[in-house]
Amino acid sequence: MVAPITISRLQAYEGPNTVQPTPGVVLRLACDRDRGARIRAAIKDSAQAIGLVIGQLAIDSKRGNLGIDISVRFSCELPQLGAAVCAYVVAGITAEAVGDHTWDHEAPLIALRERRQREAVPLTAVQLIAEARRRGLPSFVTATRQLQIGYGVHGWSCDLATLPNKAPTLPWAELGVIPISIVTGASSRDRVVEQVATELRAGGQRVTALKAASFHATRALLADPHTEALVLGLTSEAIIRYGLPVEQCDRAIITDCSGPRPTEAEDDEEWVRALGLPMLIAAEAVRINLSDPGLTQLVPYAPNGVIMFQVGEG
């Protein structure tokens, strides 16, 4: 007997990712029949029931090897909670499909509502985040519940627990971003991180270079008021798992597409999309090592053009 629903992928993205430009959730299912309408309604109802705001909910269904493959995606400011809602919905529809009348839908829903209350940012923070977006400034909440607006030396932060009910007046004119270069690739990535950092230091910048930078380590540097400039070597695995830790950067450099495909990638296409993702948020033309044939397919998607780059050059 074919299971009524099987989760093939459930991913919570904390930043811009290979699926959408905003934090959110991707859910992929194999179903015995087309349950797309039921899943859509259940996700919307469950999110509303716990007070979770989701947006851009999209569901696609197509015939698969064993039934119907369903892909779900939506934007969400609390993506980990959004993924938990998806898991709850799948469990509920599965119980419904197999006639399991013992499944308790109330208790896990109450737990999700309590979690949302713990994780949600206060209204004052929401107002500050909205004003930052209006001004084109990045913002995020750190793992330690600090609201961060802007990056590094041009940033402002506050503990959410001590944020007053009335939004404080921020020094908006002093807030902004810092110079950020992002390097993606495999075998040559770390070497190019060193080359770029050396080049920028020679130009007088005080640069922090981070090889194989994790999402949370990068966020910690962005929230550090002493950080003046960053060169980040991002692994494909981290990008596919979490998305990008920054909303904007100055320069993106793609060094190579070598070695085995990361296990996090569903296929080669997702791997290459992850390598090229930083070019979509970079202000400058992307630098691509076009001697690597695996990277040439990225050229048509570069929003600001392409500069040929060779490993070993500055």
N, C-alpha and C positions, 0 to 999 in steps of 0.2 A: 504494500500500500504506500502510495506517495504521500509524504507529509504535506498537510495543507499549506504550511508556510515554513520556509527555511531562510534564515538570515545569511546572506553571503557576504555582506559588508555593512558595518555600522561605524561611521566615522564622524567625530566631532572636530571641526576645524576652528582653531583659535584666531586665525588671521586670514588674509587673502590666500586662496588655495587653487588647486588645479581644476576645481569645479565651478567656483564662483568667487567674485572679488571681495566678499565679506565673510566674517565668521558665520558658521552655520553647521548644518548636519547633512550628511548623505547616508541614505539607507538603501540597500539593494536586497531584493527578496526573490526567491523562487517560489511560485505559488501553483497550486493544483488547477486554479482557474483565475480569471481576472478579478482580483479583489481591490483594484485601484480605488474605486469610488468609496468603498467601505474604509479603506486605510486612510484616505484623505479626510473623510468625515471624523474618524476616530482621533486622528492627530490634532485636528482643529479643536474638537470638543475637549480633549484631554488637556491641551495647552491652555485653553480658556478656563477650564475648571481649576487649574492650579495657579492661574494668573501669569502665565508665561507668554510673552509677546513673540510671535514668529511672523516672518514675512516671506514673500516670494515663494510660497509653497507650490512646487511643481511635481507632478507625478506622470511618469511615462510607463506604458505597458507594451510589451512585445512578446511574441512567441519564442520560447526557449526550448532547450532539449527535452525537458521533462514537464513542461507546462507553460506558465506565463512568468516572464521575468519582469519585475516591477522595480523602477528606480524612483526614489523620493529624494528631494532636496529642498531645504528652506534655510533662510537666514535667521540668526538668533544671537542675541547678546550673551546668552548663557548656553553655549553649545553643548557642554557636558550634560547639562540638565535636559537639553533638547534631545540628546541621544538616549537618555534614560526614559524620556517620554515615549520615544519610538519603541524601545524594548518592551515597555509596558503595553503599548498598543498591540504589538505583535503577539505578546503572551495572551492578551485578552481575546483577540480574534482567533487565535489557535484554539483556545479553550472553547470558544463559541462554535468553531467548525467541527470539533470532535465530540461536542455534546458534554463537555466536562462542567457540570453544574456546581462542582465544589470550589471552582476557582473564585477567589475573593477579589473583586475589582475595587472595593472601597479602601482597604488597608494600604495597598501600594499607592493609590491615588493620594491618600492623606499624607503618606510619607513624602511623596513628590512635592506636595503643596508646602509642607514644612521645610523641605530642602530649598524650595524657591524663596521662601521667606528668609532663610539664613543667607543665601547667596546673592539675592537681589541688591543692587546698589540703591542708596537712598535717593529721594526725589531731588535733593540739592545737587547730588553728583550727576544725575541725569540732565539737569539744567546746564551744568558746567560742560558736560560732554557735548550737548547740543550746540552750545555757544562756540566751543572749540571747533566743531565741524563747520559751523557757519563761517569761521575765520580761516578754514583750511588747515587747522592744527591737528596733529594726531593725538589720540588719547587712548588709554587702556587702564585696566585695574590689575595690579600685580597679584601674585600668588599670596602675598601677605596683606591683601586688602588695602593697598594704597592706590588712590586715584592719581594717575600720572597724566599730565597734559604737556605736550612738547617733549623734546628729547634732551637728555644730558644737561650740559651747562645752560641750555636755553629752555629748561623744563621747570615745571612746578608740580609739587606733589602734596598730598594730604592724606592722613589716615582716615578712612571712611568712618571709623567709630567716633572720631572727634569732629567730623564735619558739621558745622552749625546748620540749623534748619533754614536759615536765610543764606542764599548763595553769597560767598565773600566776593569782594572786588579783587580780581586778579590783575597783575601787571601785564595785560595782554600784549602791549607793544613790545615787551621784552621777551615774550615766549616765541619759540620757534623750533627748528630742527637743527641737527648737527650734520656735518658731512659724513655720508655713509656710502661705502663701496661694498657690494655683495659679489662674492665669487662662488660659482657653482661648478661642479665637475666631479671627477673621481681621482685618478692617479696624479694629476697635475694641480689640483685645487690648492693644497697647502703651500706648495712652492710659489704659486701666483699670489696667494695672500701675503707672503713675505715680500715679494717683489713690489706689490702695490703699496704696502705699508712703508717700505724703504723709500719709495718714490715720493710719497706724501710727506714723510718726515724730512726729506731733503728739501722740500718746499716750505718747511717751517711749521707744519701742523703737528700737534701733539696727538698721536694716533694710538688707539688701542686696537690690537689685532687679535682676532679670535679664530683659531682653526677648528673645523668641525663643530661650529657653534650650535649649541642646543637652543631650542626655543626659549626656555626659561632663563638660561644664562644670558642670552641677548637682551631679554626684557629687563633683567637686573642691571645691565650696563646702561640701557636707555634711561632707566630711572635713577642712575647714579649722577648726582649734580657735578661730579668732577670729570665726566666723560665729555671730551671735546670733539673727537672724530673716531669713527669706527671702520675697520675693514673686517668683514665677516665672511668666513668660509662656511657656507651652509651645505650640509649633506642632503642628497636627494631623499634619504630616508626621513630626515626631520621635516622637510618641506611637505612630503606626501602625508606624513602622520599629523602634523599640526597646522600646516600652512606657513606663511611668512610671518616672522615676528615684528616686522615693520610695515607701515602703510606707504612709505615713500623712501626713496634713496636717490643718490646722485648718479651712481654708476653701477652697471651690472656687467660682469665678465663671466663668460661661459668657456671653460677650458677644454673639456673633453667629455666624451660619452664612452668610457672604456670600462672593461671588467664586466662581471656578471650583473644582470639587472637586479636592483634592490628587491628584496622579498616583499616590501610594502607596496610595490607597484603591481597593478593588475596586469599590465602589458607594457610593451616598449613605448607605446604612445604616451602613457601616463608618466613614464620615466623621463622622456624628453620634455614633456610639458612642465614637469617639476624643475628641470634644469633651466628652462627658459622663463619661468614665472617671474623672477626679479626684473626682467627687462620691461615688464608691463607696468612697473611702478617707478622705473628709473627716469630721471629728468634728461639724461644724456642718451646718445646713441649707444646701443649695446655693443660690447666688444665680444666677438665670437671667433673661436678658433675654427675657421672654415676648412682647415686641412683635415679635420675630423668629419668624415662624410655623414656621421650620425646627427650632426648639428645643422646641416644645411637646410633641413626642413623648417627650422625656426625662422629663417630669414623673412618670409612673407608676413610674419606676425609681429615683427619688431615695430612698435609704434613710432619710434624716433629715428629709425634707420639703423644701419649696421656699420661698424668699423671692424675690418679684418684684424684679428689678433693672433699672434703666435706665442706659444709658451716660450719663455726665455727673454721676450722683449718687454720693455717697460710700458 
